[in-house]
Amino acid sequence: MLEAIKMLGEYETVKNCPTNTDQFTEKSKLKNIKKVVCILFRKNGLKVTYEHIHIEDYDSAKSGKYLYKTTQHKRYDVTPTSKIKKIIDEDKKTNIDAVIGSMKKRLLLWLNTYEGKGALITSLKKEFNDNKKIFIDFAEEYSSLRAYKDDNGKKIDEQANSIITIKIIENDAEKYLGDFEIFENILKEESERKFSYRKSFGGGESKGTGSCCVCRKNAEVLGLAFPFSFYTMDKMGFAPEFKREDSWKRLPICKECAKYLSVGREFLDNYLLKKRFYNGFQFYVIPKFIWGDMDEELVKEIKRQEKKENYEGLLIEDDYILEPLKERGDSLNLIFVFIEPKQGGNFDIVRYVEDVSPSWIKKLDDRLKEVNNMSLFKEESLKKIGLVGKKKSGDLKNIDYLGTRIGSLIATFFPNSKETGVYSKYFIDIIGDILAQRLINRDLLLNAFMREIRNKHVKEDTWNEKTLTLKSLMLISFLNKLNLIKR
């Protein structure tokens, strides 16, 4: 997995990171942003003076200029660009004073932390402390942001999807943070520092000399460079010999690979290779190129992906990213990483399936379509058993909002439910077994079918009882066509 993520990151760095800072920004976390609240200053020599505040539309082409990146402690971000936290009062209206307080606290904390980096930051801090008009203007501009529905009927809340940043007029040109070396250096230093430093280590660092577990080269290796935070060294019990500064021995990664892994993780998050799944899980789809050479056309296709109206999804509704991947033959394999999110941005990896061939994904898709097209699940048959009437019409997948995708079919019988029980582990295991082409226990399936159908029967929920019966037939037919039933 690490080699596959590094390959993506190295490709992105070489092809699409024109500046050194592009590889450190977190553009994927800004994809829902609609408005940018800009605090504008004018630079005269080493001093800055406040001009005004204006709002501009978020432009993804400028996303690298904002230098946006979060910190682990969450008290402020790596640069003065931050998401604005919308705060609602008891009357369900925006509490402007609370919003100002939160924004002011984050900005001043950042300015206090980095004041010693240069005269520009010192002057910015003084202007923020002395000029009260900044926050009066901010309140007025932020209040002008509105909520509305777009052309597709989706509700857009500009206040909840906005960021604040600083712009500086220099030589009569408005410049962003990314146009100043001082902010670029801070971003670079802090990004590289996080690969080895944690404040909870008592100010110490986790690094040493050894063999990088990714590229196998002997070099200085870092202990906190793994791109996914699925384990923590904050607790001494997780560290080798209870020494947190020796955590590099567990997963040693050199500085160069650490940068590529960071960019690769950003690629996965930015280009829809991370998906929300059923029962509270999520999963990553990671392409691994077998011969070591990137398929540039495939990467371009991944970036161009938009929802395919004619693609109904295999695992979930919007996993249309699998469409270009499944047609790639044997030039790559796919890695599926199923995760369970935790507090603080951490997560547990609950199932890991590698070496899934595109041809197997295509076969799964073809067999699922064959099952969906069986006469038993068509409208004419549904009418005979009373599942289609005046209020409901169409095939089964159009009647039930869960649809007939692999994920929804299995989640129906292995739910995370207070009503019938928690079966999340079985759910993920079966999904993983299907992707890994492993046999599935027939009795486990039949017991799950009967448990959920019996529950609806006892409640005299005839509609769902019939629907679940049909879904059980769908799932067993699908697995039979794949020869995945262990008898």
N, C-alpha and C positions, 0 to 999 in steps of 0.2 A: 504493500500500500504506500509506504513512504517513497519508494522509488517512483511510483506512478504520479504522486502528488508533486514530487520534486521536478519530474519531467515537464508537467504542466507549468509549474512556476518558472522554470528556466526558459521555456518557450515564451511565456508572457513577458519576462524580463527583457529578453533580447529583442522581441518583436514589437512590444507595445508599451515599454516604459522609457520614454524619451528622456526623462530626468531621473536622478538618483532617488528622489523622494517618491516617485510614483509607485515604487515597489513596497512602500511602507504605509501608504494611505489605505483606508477602509471604505472604498467607494460603494461596496455592496450594501453597507448600512445606510446609505443615503438614497436608495432607489425609490422610496416612497415620499421623499421630500418634494414639496411643491413651491415653497417660498424661502427666500434668503433675506434675513433682516441684516442690513449692513450698517455698521457704525463707522462713519467716515471721518478720518482725521487728515490734517494737512501737515506735512513735514517741512520744517524750516531748520536746516542744519541738523543738530542732534535732538531738537525738540519737536513735539507734535502738539497741535491744537485741534480741539473738536470742531467739526464743521456741521454735520447734520446726520440724520438717520434716514435711509431710504430702503425700500423693499424691491427686490428684483426676482424674476422667475428663476427657479432652479434650473440650471443648464448642466446636463451630465458631461458635456464637453469641457466644462470648467471644473469638474469635480476634483481633479488633481490640484487645482489652485487653492482650494479651501484647506488642504492639509488636514483633513478630518481623520482622527484616530482616537479610539477610546483607551482608557487606562483600566487596569485591573481593579484599582481601589474605587473608581466611579465618582470620586469627589469633584474632579474636573477632568477635561480631556487633555490630550498631549499638546494641542495648540489651542488658541482662543476660539476656535470654531467648535460650537457645541449645538446639540439638539436642544430646542426650547421645550421645556416640560410644561404642558398645559395643565393648570390646576383648577379644579372645579370647586365652587363653594357650596354651601347648604342649599342655596336656591338653584343649583344646577347651572350656574352661570360662571363664566371665566373669572377667577379671582386674580385681577391684574396685579394687585399688591404682592400676592404670593409668587406670581410669575417673576416679577421684578426682583423680589428678594432672592429667589433661587438663582436667577441669572447673574445677579450682582455678586452673590457668594462664590459662584464657580469662577467668574472672571477674576475677582480679587485674589482668590486662592491661587490661581494660576500665576498672576502677576507677582504675588509675593514669593512664590516658589522660584521663579526664573528671573527675578529682578537683577541678580548679579551677572546675567548673561550679556548685558549691554545697555548703553544709554537709551536706545529706542524703547526698550521695555520699561526702564525706569521712568521715562517721560510719559509713556502710556499710563502707568500706574498713577502718577501724580495727577494726570488729567481726569482719570476716572474718579479719584478721590475728591478733587476740587470742584469739578464741574457737575453740579446737580441736574443741569438741563439734559444731560445724556439720558437719564432714566425717565425724565418727564416725556422726552421725545419718543423713547422706546415704548412707553405705555400707550401713547397716541397711535404710533404706527402699528404696534401689535394688535391693538383693538380693532384696527381697520381690516384685519384678515377675517375672511368669512368662510362659512360652510355652504356648500351647494352640491348639486348633482350634475355629473358630467353627461356627455351625450349618450352613454350607455346606462344611465340611471344609477351609477355608483355614487355614493355620498363621499364628498371630498371635504375634509376639515383642514383648512389651511393653518389654523393655529396649532393643531396637533401634529402637523407635518411641515414644520419649519425649522430652520437653523439660524443661529446668529453667528456673525463673523466680523472681522475687522478689515477695513480697507483703508489705504493710506494714499493721499495725493502727493506724488513726488514728481517734480518737473512738469507740473500741469497734467500728469497722467494718473488715473486711478489704478492702483495696484492692489493685488490680493496678497494674502500671507505667503503664498507660494512664490511670489516675486522677490522675497527678501531672504537673504542667506541666513540671517539669524534664526528665523522660524524653521527653515529647512534643516539647519544643523540640529535644532532641538528635536525635531521629529526623527531624524536619523539616529541621534544619540539615544533617545528614549526607546526607540524601536529595537535597536541592537542590545540595549541594556537589559531589556525584559527577557532576553534569551538566557540570562544567567543570574539576574538579581531579583531578590524578593526582600522587601522590608521586614517581613516576618522572620527572615533568617538572621535577624539581629544585625543587619547591615552588611552581612557577608554575601559572597557570590558562590555560585556553583559552577566551577569550571576546572579543567585539568588538561593533561596531555594524554591522548590515546587515539584509538582508531575510530573514525566516524562510522556509525552504524548504517549510514546511507551510501556514502561514496567509498568507504573502506580506507580512506587516506589517513595517515598519521598526522595529527595536527592538534592545535588547541581545540578542545571540544567543550560544548556548553551543556548544562544539565536541564534547562527549562525551555528548549527550543522546539519541542514537539508541537505541531500546529493545532492539536485538539486538546482541550483542557479536561480530559476524562479522568485524570488523577491529580492529586495535589501533594506537594511536599511540605505544605504548611504544618502538617502533623508529622512529628518525628518518627512515628511508627511506620510510615511509608518510605522513609529514607534508608539507604544502606547503612547498617550498623548504627542506626539512629542518629546519623550525622547528616543533616540536611544539606550542608555544603558539599557532601560527596554524592549528591543525587545524579551528577553527571555520569557516574559509573553505571547507572541503570539504563540510561538512554543517551549515549554520547553523540552529539551532532555538531559538526564543525560550523563555523560562522557562515561560510558560503552556502552550505546546504540549508542552514536555518533560514536564510533570506529567501531561497527558492521555495522552501516549504511554506513560508508565510504567504508568498505570492500565489502559490498553488492553492492554498486554503481559500484565499480571497477569490480566486477564479471559480472554485466550486460554489461558493456562496453567491457570487455575482451573476453566474450564468445558469441558474436554475438547476444545478446538479444536486441541490439539497431539497428534499421534499418532505412535506408534512404527511404523516401516515395515519393509520387508524389506531385507536386505543391509546392515544397520547404519544405515540412513537414518531420518529422521523428517520429518514434514511438518506445516505449519499450514494450517488452513482458515480464511480470513478473509472474513466477509461484508462486502460493500461496497454500501451503499444508494445506488441510482442518483440518486434525487431529493433526497438530502441529509437526509431525515427518517428517524429510526430507527423500525423496526417493533417497537413495544414488546411485542406479543404474541409475536413471534419470539424476542426476547431472553428473555422469560419461559420460552418453550418450550425454548430452549437450556439454561437453568439447571435445568430440570426433567428433563433427559434422564437416563434410566437405560437399562440394556441392554434392547433390544427382543428378546424371545424369537423373534418371527416375522420379524425383519429379519436377513438373512444377511450383510449387508455388501457393499459394492461394491469398494472398494480393499483393505480389510483386514477382519478379523472384526468389530471393534468400532467401525467408522466410522458407527455409527447416528446420529451427529449430522447426517449428510447427509439423513436421512429428512425432518425438518421443512424443511430448506433447499431440497430439490429440488421442493417443492410450492409455492414462492413466486412462480412465474411470472417476470415481467420487472421486479419491484420491486427486485431486487438482482442483483448478480453475485458470483461467488466468486473469491477469489484463493488459489491453492495455492503455498506456499513450501516447497520440499524442501530439507532441510538435512542436513549430515553433522557430527555432534558431534565436538568436539575437546577436548583437555585444558583444564582451568581454566574450564569452562563456556562456552567459545567454540565457534563452529561456522562452517562454510562453507556459503553458499547455493549449491547445485548446480543448481537449476532453479527458475524462477519463471514461473508461468502465471497471467495475470490475465484478467478478463472471461470467466470460465467461467459460462455461464448455467445456472440451475437446470433448465431444460428439457432441456439437453444431459446433465446428470447423470441426469435421469429416463430419458432415452433409453438411456444406457449401462446403467442398471440393468435396464430392460425387455429389452434385447437379450441381456444376460447371462442373465437368467432364461429367455429363449427357448432359448438354447443349452443350459442346464442341463436343460431339459425335453425335449430331443431324445431320441428312442427309443434312439439309439446309446449314450447314457450312462446308461440306466436299468438296473435290476438284472437284468432278463431278458436283456438283451444282454451284460451283464458275465459272467453265468453261462456263456454260450456260449463265451467266450474264456478262461475259467478264472480270472477275477479275483474271483469270489465263490464261496466254499466254506464249509466248516463253521466256519472261524475268522473269516471276513470276510463281511459281508453289507451290503446297502444300496446306495444310489447311489454314484457315484464320489466325490462330495464328502464322503460319510461314511466312505469307505474310507481316503482319503489325508488325513493331518492338514493338508496344505497347503491343502486345500479347492479351490474353483473360483472364487475372486475374481480380479479383474483383476491385482492386485499379485502374488498367489501364482502365477498362471499365467505371468506374464512372468518373475518371479524364478526359476522352475524352469529356464528356458532361458537366462537371463542371470545366473548366480549369481556370488557372491563366494567362489570355491572354490579351495582348494589342489589339488584333484583335477583339475578340468577348466579352471581359469583364472579370472581376475577380469574380469568383464564388467559391473561396476556402472554405468559411464558409459552403456552402451547401455540398461541397465535403466531408469535415470532418464529418459533421452531418449525412450524409447518411451512411458513413462507420461505424460510431459509432452506428447508429440505427440498422444496419445489425448485428453487433456483439452483441448488447443488445437485439435482437429479438423484435424490435419495428417496427410498421407499417410505411411505407413510402408513402408520398402523391403521388398519381398517376398523378395528373395534373402537379405537379412540374416536374416529370420525362418527361412527354410528351412535355411540353413547352421547356425543355432543349434539347430534341431530335430534335425538329423542328428548334430551333434556330441555332444549329450547322449544321444540314443538309441543311437548307436554305442558310447559309453562303457559303457552298461549291457549291450549285446549282447556286447562283448568280454569282460566280466566274467561272462557267462552269468547275469546277473540278470534272468531272464525276467519276473518280476513287475513290476519297475520299468520294464523295456523296454516292456511293454504299456501300463503306466500313462502313461508319457511319450508314447507314440504317440497315445493318446486325448486327452491334454492338448494336444498340438500341433494335433489336429483341432478341439478346443474353441476354442483361441485363434484359429486361422485362420478358423473359422466366425464367431466373434464379430466380428472385424475386417471380414470380408466383409459382414456384415449392416449394418455402419456405413459401408461404402464407403470404408474407410481404407487399403486395400491399394494401394500404388504399384506398377504392373506394368511 
